[in-house]
Amino acid sequence: MQKPFKKVGTHHGRFHADEVMATAILKEIFEIQLIRTRDQEVLDTLDIVYDVGGGEFDHHGIDKVYREDGIPFAASGLIWRRFGRDVIRFICPMLDEDEIQYSFNRVDSLLIKGIDALDNGVRINNKSISVMNIASIISGFNPPWYSEKSEEKAFDEAVNIASIILKNTIEHSFSVLKSKEIISKAYKDRYAAEILALDTYCAWEEALELVDKKQEVVFVIYPDKENYALQAVRGKGGKEKKLLPESWAGKTEKELAAVTGVRGAVFCHTERFIAVAKTLKGVTKMAELAINHSEQ
C-alpha cells in the first residue's frame, strides 16, 4: 500500500524523545518530508506541525490536554492520539476495532505516556537506582556540545531507533491478541482452576489478564525448549503472588527431586517464582504440590 505524501515540521535545535517519537509515528503511515524550523511562515505551509507553532500538536501552551489519569499529552501523545489507530490498521489490517483499540491503549500506556510525562516535567521514577528510559536513550543521540556531527543526521538516527521501538511495541500487542486464542482454549480445558497448562509457549502473561477475569489461575505450565516450566502468576483471587515452596528455593536436579519427589526436576529459582522439570507429568506434579503447600 502506497503511503500518502506529507510535508511535516517540528522545531530546530536539541531534540527530545517527544518530537522524535512523533516523527516515527508519522513515518509509519506517511511518506514524509521533514522540515525542522521555528520559522512560522515556513511552518504555515506544512501539512502537519508538531511540538512547535502553537497548533493542534504543540503542547507548550497554557491549555494543555490531559489523559484521564492526569498525565498531560506532549507532541508524541497528541500525534499518537490522532494517528495511532491508523498506524495499527496499516500494520495489521486484519484486526477488528476492539483489537485496534486494545493495541492503541497498550502502546500509549507502555511507550507514549511515559515520554509525554517526562517531556511535561512529570516525575515518574523516584528510585534510588538510575534506570535509562526511552526518553534518555533518544535524547542521548544529540551530538555532544564539542562534536561537529550534523544535528539533522543525529535526529534521523534517533528516529530510526524510535521506529524500531514503536514497531516492536505494536507487534507485541498483536502477539498478546494472538495469544488470547491459545489462552482461552487452555483456560476452558483446565482440570484445576488454579493451574493453566499450555501446549505451546506464547505471550501468556498479558493475555491471561484478558481471559481470567476472576483471577483464578495461580500457576501456569508451558513448554520451555526441551523442558517444561512452572511459573507463579498470582495468589488466589488476585492476592499477593503465591510462591513455590521455600524448601525448593535454589535447588537443582537431585536435590530438587529429593524434596519434591519428582523425577526429572531440573531447578527452582531462588526467588521461587519459576521451576522447571523435564516432563509435563513432572511439572504438573510440582504444580499440584505447590498449590496445596502452605508455608505455615
N, C-alpha and C positions, 0 to 999 in steps of 0.2 A: 504494500500500500504506500503510495507516494505521500510524503508529508507536505502540507502547505507551507509556503514561504512566509516568514515574518521578520520584520526589522524590529529588534528589541534593544532596549538600553538600560543600563544601570550606571551607577556613579563611577567616576575615575578616582584612583587613589588606592591606599591599602584596603584590601578586601577581607571580608569575614565569611564564615560558613553560610550566613544568611543569603547573600546575593549569589554565592557560588552554587548552593543547592537549588535556588530558584532557577538559575540558568540551566542546571542539569535537568530539572523537571521539564522546562520548555523544550529542550532538545529532544526529549522522548517523543513529542508529537508534532514538532515543527522543524522545518529546515530554517535555521535562524542565521541572521546576520547581526552580530552583537556589536553595539557601539557603547563604549564606556566614556561617559562625559557628564559634566554638570551644566552644560550649556542648554538653557531651557528652550532656546529656539530650535536646537537640534532635536532635543527630546520630544518637542511637539510634533515632529514629523514622523515619529516611530509608531509602530503598531502596539507594542507593549512596553511599558516603562515600569521598573520596579526598584524599590529602595532609594528612590530619588524622585524629585519632581512634584511631590505633593499629591499624586493621583491615587487611584484605587489600590495600588500595590506598594504604596510608600507608608510605612508605619511610624514615621518620625513626627507626625503632627500631634496635637493635644488630644484629639478624639481617637484614641486607639480602639481597635476592635479586639474583644476578648473571647476566649473559649468559655464554655460553660463552667469549667473548673477554675476560671480566673486567670489562666495563663494567656498573656497578650499575644496576638499574632505579630510576626515580623514579615518581611518580604517573602521568605520561603514558605511560610504558612499561608499567607494570602494567595500566593501563586498556586500552592497545593490545593487550597480550598476551592479555587476557581477551576483548575485544570487537572487535579489529581485523578478524578474518576475517569476522565478522558484518557489519561495515561494508562490506567489499568485496563480500560476497554481496548486500547490499541495493542497492548502487550498480550492480553489474554481475552480475545473476543468471545470465547465460549461461556464466560461467567454470566450468571444472572444478576439482577440488580441487587439482591440481598448479599450475594457474594462480593460484588463490587464494593458495596458499602462497608462490608467487613474488612476487606483489604484496604480500603481508603482510611478507615478509622485506625487500623493497626499500624499502617505506615506513619500516620500522623502521631500516634501515641509513642511509637518506638523511636522514630527518627526526627520528624519535623518539629514536634513540640519542644523538644529539648534545645534545638538550635534557636527557635524563636525565644524561648525563655532566657537563654544566655544573652542573646542579642538585645533583649529588653532589660537586662540587668537583674533578672530574677535568679537568685542563688538556688541551685538545685543539688549541690553536693557539698555537704559540710563535714565530710570525713577527714580525719587527720592524715590519711594516706592519699596522696595525689594520684588521680587516675586520669589519663588522657581521654578526652572525649572527641566526638566528631568535629565539634567547633574548634577545638585547639589544634587538631590534626590539620584541618583545612587552612586555618589561619597561619599555620606553620609553613605554608607554601609561599607566603610573602617573602620576597628576596630580603636578605639581611640589609641593614642600612648601608653597609660598606660594599655591597655587591653591585656589579654592573649588569646583572641579569635583567632582561626585559620583564617588566611587570605584567605585560599582556601575555607573555609566554607562561609565566608563573600562574596567572589566572586560568589559562587554558589547562594547565596540568592539574590544577585543583579541581576544575570542573570534571575532568576525566575521572579523577578519583571519586568525586561525589556521585557521578553517574553510575559507577560500579556499585557503590554502597546503596544507592537508591534502588537499582535493579535487583540487587541481592535481597533487599528487604521486601520488595514486591514479590519476587519469586518465592520467598519463604512463606509469604501469606498464601500463595497458591498451593504450596506444599501442605500447609495446615488444612486448607479446604479439601484437598485431595485425600489427606489422611483421615478426614472425618468419616468418609465412607467405610474405611477399614475399621476404625474405632467403633462406629455404630454397630457393625455386624458383630464384632467381638464382644461388645457390651451386651447385646441381646443373648449371646451364646454363653455367658458366664455360668459356671457351675457353682460359684460362690460370689456373693455380692461384693466382697472386698477385694477380689482378685480379677484382674483383667489380663487375659493371655492372648498375645498377638502371634499370628503365624509368620509375620514379616515385620521388619523394623520400619517405622515411619515416624513422622513428626507428631508423636502421640501426646506430648505434654499439653500443648495448647488445644489440640483437637479434643482431648478428653474433657477439657473445661467446657467446650461447646456441647458435648454429649451428656456428660454426667452431671446433670443439673442438681441432683440430690446429694452429690458428693459422697457416693457410697464406696467408690474404689479407693483402696488403701495402698495396694501394691500392683505394679504392672510387670508382667513377664514378657520378654521379647527376645528374638534371636540376636546373638552378638557374635558375628563371624562364625566360628565353629562351635561356639558355646551358647548358653542361654543366660540372660541377665534377669535379676530380680531387683526392681527399683522402688523405693518408697515414694509415694505421691503425697499423702496427707493422712491425718488421723480420721477416724470415723466422724461423719457429719461435718467434715471440713475443719476439724480441730487441728491442733499442732501436729506436725508430721510424726507418724508412728515410725520409729527407727527399728532396725533389725536388733535382735538380742545383743546385749552388751558382751556376752561371752563369745560372740563371733568376731568381734572387732579386731581387725588386723591379721586375722588368722588365714592361712593358706593350706590348700591341699590336705595332707594327712591330719594336721591339727584341726582344720575346719571340719573335715569328715568325722573326726572323733567327737566333736561337740554337737554336731548336727545329726549324726547317724546317717548322713547322705553320702554314699559312694560317688566319687566324681565331683565333689565340691571343689571349687578352684580357689576362690578368695572372697573375703568380705572387707570392704573399705573400712579404714579406721574410724571414719565418721558415721558408719553404719547406715548409709542411705542406699547402698548398692552391694549386691553379692552376685557371684557367677558360679554356675555349675556346668558340667559337660553335657548333661542331657535335660530334656524337657521334664521328664519324670522327676529327676533330682531337684531341679529348681522349683518345681511345683510343690514338692515335699517341703522345701525350705520356706516357701511362701506360707504354707499351712502352719508350719511351726511358728513362724513369725507372727501370724495373725493371732494365734492362741497364746502366745507368750506374754507374760506380764513381768516387768522388772521388779514388781513388788514381791 
